[in-house]
Amino acid sequence: MPNDTQPPHDEFNDIASEGGGEPHPSDHASQAVEDLSERLQAEQDARKEERFLFVLIGLTLLNLHTFTSATTWTTPIVIGLLQLIGLAIYARRCGVEELEKLVDKFLSAMPGRDK
C-alpha cells in the first residue's frame, strides 16, 4: 500500500533548485517573442514593397494608355516628372531601399550640388 502522507510535488522548488545550467522558461518565451517580432517586421516590410510595386505597375499601365493619345510631347514629360517625384516619396515611405539608393546617386551627380 503506497504512503499517502507524502507532500505534493512542488514545481517551484524544482525551478528554484536548478543551478542555472538550463535556460529559464521565460528566456524561451522572450526569445520566441523576439523571433516573432522580427518575422512580423519582415512581413510588414515585404507587404509595403509589394504595395509600391502594385502602384508602380498600375501607374505604368495608366501612363501607357494615356500618353499614347497625347497630342504634344511636353504633357507626358511634365506629368512623368511629377509622377517620378511622387513615386520617390512613396518609395521612401514604403522602405524600398533600392530606389532610395538610386535617387541618392542621381541627386549627388547633379551639377551645383555640394558633395
C-alpha positions in Angstrom: 0.0 0.0 0.0 1.6 3.3 -1.0 2.3 6.0 1.5 -0.4 8.8 1.1 1.4 11.2 3.5 4.0 12.4 1.0 3.8 16.1 0.3 2.6 17.1 -3.2 5.3 17.7 -5.9 6.3 21.3 -5.9 7.3 22.6 -9.4 8.5 25.9 -7.9 11.2 24.2 -5.9 12.3 22.3 -8.9 12.8 25.5 -10.9 14.4 27.3 -8.0 16.8 24.4 -7.4 18.1 24.4 -11.0 21.7 25.6 -10.9 21.4 27.8 -13.9 22.6 25.1 -16.3 19.4 25.2 -18.3 17.7 28.3 -19.5 14.7 29.5 -17.6 11.3 29.0 -19.4 10.8 32.8 -19.5 14.1 33.0 -21.5 12.5 30.7 -24.1 9.4 32.9 -24.2 11.3 36.1 -24.6 13.3 34.6 -27.4 10.2 33.4 -29.1 8.6 36.9 -28.8 11.7 38.4 -30.2 11.8 36.0 -33.2 8.1 36.6 -33.8 8.5 40.4 -33.8 11.4 40.1 -36.3 9.3 37.9 -38.6 6.4 40.4 -38.3 8.6 43.3 -39.2 10.0 41.4 -42.2 6.4 40.6 -43.3 5.3 44.2 -42.9 8.3 45.4 -45.0 7.5 42.9 -47.7 3.9 44.0 -47.9 4.9 47.7 -48.2 7.3 46.8 -51.0 4.5 44.8 -52.7 2.2 47.8 -52.4 4.8 50.0 -54.0 5.2 47.6 -56.9 1.4 47.4 -57.4 1.2 51.2 -57.5 4.1 51.4 -59.9 2.7 48.8 -62.3 -0.8 50.4 -62.2 0.7 53.8 -62.9 2.8 52.5 -65.8 -0.3 50.9 -67.4 -2.3 54.1 -66.9 0.6 56.1 -68.5 0.8 53.7 -71.4 -2.9 54.2 -72.1 -2.9 58.0 -71.5 0.3 59.0 -73.1 -0.3 57.2 -76.4 -3.2 59.6 -77.0 -1.3 62.7 -76.0 -1.1 65.3 -78.8 2.0 67.1 -77.5 5.3 65.8 -76.2 5.5 68.2 -73.3 2.5 66.9 -71.4 3.8 63.4 -70.9 7.2 64.8 -69.8 5.7 67.1 -67.2 3.3 64.5 -65.9 6.1 61.9 -65.8 8.4 64.1 -63.8 5.7 64.9 -61.3 5.0 61.1 -61.0 8.6 60.3 -60.5 8.8 62.8 -57.6 5.7 61.3 -56.1 6.9 57.8 -56.6 10.3 58.6 -55.0 8.5 60.0 -51.9 6.1 57.0 -51.8 9.1 54.6 -52.2 10.8 56.2 -49.2 7.7 55.8 -47.1 7.4 52.2 -48.2 11.0 51.5 -47.3 12.2 50.5 -50.8 16.0 50.9 -50.2 17.0 50.2 -53.8 15.1 53.2 -55.2 16.4 55.4 -52.3 20.0 54.5 -53.3 19.3 55.3 -57.0 17.7 58.6 -56.1 20.7 59.5 -53.8 23.2 58.6 -56.6 21.2 60.7 -59.1 21.0 63.7 -56.7 24.7 63.5 -55.8 25.6 63.6 -59.6 23.5 66.7 -60.2 25.7 69.8 -61.0 25.7 72.6 -58.5 25.1 70.3 -55.5 27.7 70.4 -52.7 29.2 67.0 -52.1 
